[in-house]
Amino acid sequence: MSAIFNIYCDESCHLEHDHIDTMVIGALICPQARVREIAEAIRGLKEAQGLTSPFELKWSRVSPAFVGLYEKVVDLFFKEPDLRFRAVIIDKTILRAGPA
């Protein structure tokens, strides 16, 4: 029996006219059997910082007040062998806007 994985995807700078030449599509991959445990660990890190569970971690929110939280999340990611990350960086300057 093969393992089932959850894949969480997100994009950055994907808008055509945002004056940014690159975009990133990233995916976080986690075995389904570990999702709850890892999510609870991340929730615990946020609550220890005084944040509510729905608080979304975003790199644009990194500030001196939250650097410690983000460091702990990164540490958790690198210590957790079941978490994987993949990303594709795309040069938007070579993309076509429509049919040729």
C-alpha positions in Angstrom: 0.0 0.0 0.0 1.5 3.4 -1.0 1.5 6.4 1.2 -0.9 9.3 0.6 0.6 12.8 0.5 -1.0 16.2 0.9 0.4 18.9 -1.3 -0.1 22.5 -0.5 0.7 25.0 -3.3 1.1 28.7 -3.4 2.3 31.3 -5.9 4.2 34.6 -5.6 4.3 37.5 -8.0 2.1 35.8 -10.5 0.3 38.9 -11.9 1.3 39.9 -15.5 1.7 43.6 -14.9 3.2 43.7 -11.4 6.6 45.0 -12.7 8.3 42.0 -11.2 10.2 39.8 -13.7 10.0 36.5 -11.8 7.3 34.4 -10.2 7.5 31.4 -7.9 5.2 28.4 -7.6 5.9 26.4 -4.5 4.6 23.2 -3.0 4.9 21.8 0.5 4.5 18.0 0.6 3.5 16.1 3.8 2.4 12.6 4.3 -1.3 12.7 5.1 -0.8 10.6 8.2 1.4 13.4 9.7 -0.6 16.5 8.7 -2.4 16.8 12.0 0.7 16.3 14.2 2.7 18.8 12.2 -0.1 21.4 12.0 -0.5 21.1 15.8 3.2 21.8 16.2 3.0 24.9 14.1 -0.2 26.0 15.9 1.7 25.6 19.2 4.5 27.8 18.0 2.0 30.5 17.0 0.1 30.3 20.2 3.4 30.5 22.2 3.9 33.8 20.4 0.5 35.0 21.5 -1.1 34.6 18.0 -4.4 32.9 17.2 -4.6 29.7 15.2 -5.9 31.4 12.0 -2.9 33.7 11.8 -1.4 33.0 8.4 2.4 32.8 8.2 3.6 35.0 5.4 7.1 36.1 4.7 5.8 39.7 4.1 4.8 39.7 7.8 8.3 39.0 9.1 9.2 41.8 11.5 11.4 42.1 14.6 8.5 41.0 16.8 8.0 37.8 14.8 11.6 36.8 13.8 11.7 34.2 16.6 8.5 32.6 15.4 9.7 32.3 11.8 13.0 30.9 12.9 11.2 28.2 14.9 9.0 27.3 12.0 12.0 27.1 9.7 13.8 24.9 12.3 10.8 22.7 12.5 10.7 22.3 8.7 14.4 21.3 8.5 14.2 18.9 11.5 11.1 17.2 10.2 12.1 14.5 7.7 8.5 14.1 6.4 8.2 17.6 5.1 9.4 18.4 1.6 9.4 21.6 -0.4 9.7 22.1 -4.2 9.6 25.4 -6.1 9.7 26.5 -9.7 11.0 30.0 -10.5 9.7 31.4 -13.7 11.1 34.2 -15.8 7.9 36.1 -16.7 9.7 38.2 -19.3 9.7 35.2 -21.7 6.0 34.3 -21.2 3.5 35.1 -23.9 0.3 36.9 -23.0 -1.9 35.1 -25.4 -2.0 32.8 -28.4 0.7 33.2 -31.0 
